Amino acid sequence: MPGTRNTLITRRFGGKTDRPDTGFRPMISRIRNRTGLPECVTLIRAAFQTVAETFRLTPENCPTHAAFITEETLRRSFDAGVEMYLLRDQGRPEGFVAIERSPKEVGTYYVEKLAVHPNFRHRGYGRALMEFAVRRVQDLGGRRVSVAMIDENTRVRAWYAGQGFVTTGVKVFPRLPFRVCFMELSVTPGER
């Protein structure tokens, strides 16, 4: 993806797939208007429902968890300038990622709601979305990529560690029924 040109927002990648090679590759495209948000909400809910089930999260004990996201919540983030990207394969939405500049930490960007629909996992889509997000942060001049997850989700923590992220802290929030692990990846702006 060239430099910092915001006009080019779609990227092809060579993720793994169980389909025969047709020459078509999944595409990651930026959500440019609110009309794309409903399918993002559906995908995010489906992807995070497995996490909610594993950790026994419900709308009552964890209403802000991504498994219970509403279109209004996503719309507020979109309107606040959070960049949102959808990964499609043969036209189907199969993955999602959001990128938000930290309002407090200069050079830090949050990668949020990295989601792959359960029916399309283990095809390299999550890694492709994260690599895309890291490149986008570099294009924006960022120096750090920050992620947060359920601390007890050791599989997800190991996945991020395998991509170079290091744990920067664990915090307890009174309104959440789990500890939150924060991880970070240092990047060089504009470098690939």
Beta strands, then each sheet from edge to edge (+ up, - down):
strand 1: 11-12
strand 2: 27-30
strand 3: 83-89
strand 4: 92-101
strand 5: 108-116
strand 6: 144-150
strand 7: 166-172
strand 8: 179-186
sheet 1: 1+ 2- 3+ 4- 5+ 6+ 8- 7+
end
